[in-house]
């Protein structure tokens, strides 16, 4: 037990410099900043994963993963809301479209790198060819489907408006409400989470709450300077500002949630890790997009239901491409499992976008995602109503029997057990 608590203490110490430097307003060189703040984010991710696992003793796994997603995505909110605020205060900033660039880059990176990475760790640890998640993930898939169906029509307009805020934020609140109603499961804790789990109820809940708050503070304090240090390093190599904001900054701000999911996968809980990433996607695709118009309008000193964050042609194409990728990701998990070909397709379609920067290529990639989405939906057409039925049962407060395999996994029950 002493060694396990020692690991918690070590991560707290490693995360501390990120908080101290941010509060003190100290700005080291970009390389030093990247190291210090990057280690702080890594340590906070460890703390967050242990605290969230322990929290499953008291709340549902779905709500615990949603809390992980909300805390881990704080850096993305910090960066994007600042960019939206600047756009509202300065029309020239609005024309640059950096808030949409950061939001779309973060969303695409989460699916294009985060999901395949968790799958790769799962395959490395288990030698299995398919990652199967439990039926509770059907609720996240359902909400992600609704959000994607709504967002995919935003590019038909020239603003992200307050109406979008109302719809998307309401969808996120509803998602949290239904997630919290899912009954908790007995969990077998290992490592530092086991040490926390052995504490009496009051002390355990206090420890979990304090560690979650500490990890949130460390992540929030470290992510923006970490992103800025990466941007400065990229500028030294002559990389354009738009690409830096779209790819390098999200790489820093998305790292906490990807790290937490990867740690869960490495410890044999790949299904929970993937669940955290799916929940993060729901979070960003609803609450993040929905809050951008508010930051813009408050900064601009105006308010109207039809007004909001303006979109030019490039930004509209970026949103459509991101929505198309989201649709393909939903089609991948409509049967609550992912195989090697799907993971490779997610990664390659994302990775090639980094090197093919031609403007017309965005529509080509969006078309590729759309075609692959339709192919998978047709191939898995029998699984769609089964997953929808499972989500509907959870919306009605009925417990989904985990003894039943996920839709397409009836022939491979061991896969679900291994991934859990």
N, C-alpha and C positions, 0 to 999 in steps of 0.2 A: 504493500500500500504506500509506503514511503517513497518508493521509486516512481509510482504512478502519480502521486501528488507532486513529486519533484519535476515530472514532465510538464505538468500544468504550470508550475511556478516558472519553469524555464521559458515557456512560451509567453507568459505574462511579461517577463523581463525583456525578451527579444522585441515584443511589440511596443514596449514603453518609449524607446527613442523616437518613434514616429509621432507619438502624441506630444512628447516634450518639445521636439523641434517645431511642430506645427503651432503649438500654443505660444512658444517663445518667438515665433516669426523668424527663425534662423533658416537661411537658404544656402545649403552647401552647393558645391559644384554639381552639375547634372549627373555625372557618373556616381558620385558619392550619394546623392539623393536617391538615385535609382536603387542602389544597394540597400540603404537604410530603410527607406519606405517600402521597398519590395519585400524585405525580410519581415517588416512589421505586418504587412498584409498576409504573408504566409503564416506567421505565428497566430494572427487573429483567426485565420481560417481553421487552424487546428483547434483552437479554443472553441470556436463556434460549432464545429462538428461534434466535439465531445459534449458540449452543453446541450445541443439539440438532440443527440442520441439519448442522453439522460432524461430529457424532457418528455420523451415518449412513454415514460413510466406514468405520467400524469395526464397527457393529452394525446390525441390521435397522431399517428405518424404523418398524416396528410397536413394537419395544422402545424406540426413541428417543421416539416419541410417548407411550408409556406412562410413560416417565421424566418427560417434560414434564408429563403429567397429574398424576403423583404430586407433583411439586414445586409445580406451580401450584395444586393443591388443598390445600396445607398450611394456608393461612389458614382454609379452611372447617373443617378438622380442629381447628385451634386454638380457634376460636369455639365449635364444637359440643361438643367435649370439655369445655371449661370450663363450659358450660351444663349438661351431663350431670353433671359433678362437683358443681356447686352443687345440682342436684336431688337427688343422693344424700345430701348433707350436711344438707339442709333440706326436710322434707316440703312446706312451703309453696311452695318453688321447684318441686318436682316437679309440684304441681297446676297451676302456670302453663303447663307444657308448652313452654317456650321452646326446649329442645334439638330437639324434633320440629319446631317451627315453623321454626327456622333450617335444619334439614336438608331439609325438604320445600320451603321457599322457594328454597334454593340449587339443588336439583335441577330444579325447575320453571323457574327463571330461566335455567339453563344451556341447556335445550332451547328455551324460549319466546323467548329473546332471542339467545343465542349461535348456535344453528343458523341462524335466519333472517338474522342479521347476516353470517355468513360467506357465505351464499348471495347476499345483496345485493351484497357486495363482488365476488363471482365474476361476477355478471351485469354489474355496472358495468365491470369490467375486460375481460370477454370478449365481452359482448353476446349470449351464449348463453342459452338458456332452461332448460337442464337441467344440474345439477351431477352428474357421474358420478364415483364414487370407484373405486379399483382393487379387485380381488378380495380382497386381503389384509384389507380391512375386514369381510369376511364373518365373520372370526373374532371381531371385537369385537361384531358384530351377534348372533352366536350366543350369546356369553357374556352379553350384555345381555338377551337373550331368556330365558335360564335364570334370571338374577337377578330379572328382573321377574316371571316366573312364580312364583318363590318368595315375593318380597316382597308380591305382591298378596294373599296369604293371611294375612299378618301381622295385618291389621285384624280378623280373625276372633277373635283373642285379645286379652288386655288388657295384655300386656307384650311388649317386645322382649327376648328371653331370651338366656341364654348358648348355648343350642342354636342360635339364630339367628347368634350370633357364630361358632360353629364352622363352620356351613354357609357363611356368606357370606365369611368370611376365607379359608377353604379354597378357595372358588371364585376369589377374587382371586389367591391364590398359584398356582393351576393356570393361570389366565389369563396371568400373568406368565411362567410356565414355557414355555407353548406359544408365546407371543409372541417370547420370546428365541430360539426354535429356527428362526424364519423367516429364510431367508437374506437377507443384505444386498444392496442394489441399488446400482449405480453412480449417483451423484448429481452434478448440475452445480450447484456452489455459486456464489452471487453475493454481492456486498457484503462485509461483515465476515466472514461465514462463509467466503468464498473466501480471505481473508487468513489465517485460521486454518488452512484446509485446505492451504495451501502450506507450512506448517511441517513439519519432519521428524516422523516418527511419534511419538517419545517426547515431544517438545515440544508437538505438537498435542494428544495425549491428555491431557497435564498441563494445558494451557491450558483445554481443554474441561471437564475435571473441576473445576478451580478456579473457572471462571466459573459452572458449574452450582451449585457450593456457595455461591458469593457471591450468586447470584440467589435461591437458596433462603433464605439468611439474610435478605436484604433483603425478600423477600416475607413471610416469617414474622414479621419484626420490624415491618413496616409495616401489615399487613392489619388486625390487631386495633385499633390506635389509629385507623386510617382508618375502620373500621366504627363505633367508638365516637363519633368526631367527627360522622359522618353521623347517628347516633342522637340525639346531643345537639342537632344542628341541627333534626332532625325534631321533637324534643320542644318546641323553641321555637315550633313551628307547631302544637302541640297534637295531634300524631299519636299514636295508641295504641301502647303498648310492644310488644304482640304483633305488630302490623303492622310496626313498625320492625324487630324482630328477624327477622320472616319475609321482609321485602323489602329494606329498606335495608342491613342488615348483610350479607346474601348478595350484594347488589350490589357491595359492597366486596370481600368474600372471593372471589367468583367472577371478579372483574375480571382477575386475572392470566391465567387460562386462556383467557378470551374474547379478551383482548388478544393473546396469543400466536397463537391461531388466526386472528384478524383480520389480524395482520401476515403470516402465511404466505399467507393468501388475497390480500392486497394485492400480494404479490410473485409472484403467479401460481401459488401452490401451494395452491389452495383445497381440493383433495382431501386433502392432508396436514393442512390446518387443520381440516377436518371430521373427519378421523381422530383428531386430538388431542382434539376435543370428545367424540366417541363414546367414546374411551378414558377421558376424564374422567368421563363418565357411568357407565361400568362401575366405575371406581374408587370413586365416591361411593355407588353403588348396592350395593356389596359391602363394601369395607373400612370406609367411614365408618359405615354403619348397624351393621355388625358390632362396631365398637369402642365404641359408645355404652353398651351394657349393662355392659361391663367398667368404664368410668369411673364409672358410677352405683353399681355394687355395691362397688367398692373404696372410694369415698367414703363409702358407707353403712356400711361395715365388716361386710358380710355376703356370703355366697356360696352360690348354689344354681343348678343347671342350669335350673330352671324359673322362678327369679326373674329380675328385670331391670328395665329402665326401664318404669315404668307408663304406660299409655295410657288417656286418657279418650275419650269419644265424638268430641269434636272432633279429637283427634289421630289417631284411627283413620280418620276421614273424610279428613283431610289426607293420610295415607299412601295411602289407596285412590285419591284423586284424582291424586296424584303417580305412582302405579303405572299408572293409566289413561293419563296423558299419556305415560309411558314406552312403553307398549304401542303407542300411536298413532305415536310416533317410530320404533319398530322397524318398524311396517308401512310407514312412509314409505321407509325404507332397505332393505326386504327385497329390492328390486330393485337395490340399490346406487346409487340416484340420487334426486335431489330436484328437483321442478319448482316453478314459481312458485306454483301453487295450494296445494301442500303447505306451502311456506315461509310463505305468507300465513296459512294455517289455523293453523299452529303459533304464529305471532306473535299473531294476533287472539284465539285461545282463551286465551292466556296474559294478554294485555294487558287483556282485559275482566274478568279475575278481580280486578284491582287496584281496579276501580271498583264491582263487584258483590260486596259483602261479606256479604250475607245467608247465614246458615248453610246453608239448604236449597239454595243455589246451588252448593255444592260437589258435591253429588250430581248436580245437573243437568249441570255441566261434566264430571264423571266419566262420566256416561252419554253425553255428546256425544263424548268421546274414544273410548269403547268402540265406539260405532256407527261412527265414522269408521275406527277400526282394522279392524273387520270388513269394511267396504266395501273398503278398500284391499287387505286380504288376499285377498278374493274376486277383485278386479280383477287382482291380481298373483299369482294362485294358481300360474301356471306358473313363476314366478321363485323361489318358496319352496324347492322341492327343488334348484334349481340353486345357490342361495346356500348352502343346507345342505350340499350336496355339496362346494362349494369349502371351506367351513369344516372339513368332515371330512377332506379331503385335507391341510389344514394341521395338523390334530391328529395325523395319521399321519406328519407330517414330509415330505410330498410337496410339491414346489414347484408353485405355481399359475402357469400360463402367463399372463403379463400381456398377451401378444400377442392373447389372446382377449378380446373385449369383455365387460364385466359383463353379467349376465343380460338386462336390458332395453335394453342400449345397442348391440346388434348393428347397428342401423340408423344409429347415430350415433357411429362410432369417434372422430371428431374431438373430441367432447365430453370423452372421457377424457384425450386428449392435452392439451387446453387446460387442464383442471383440474389436471393434474399439473405 
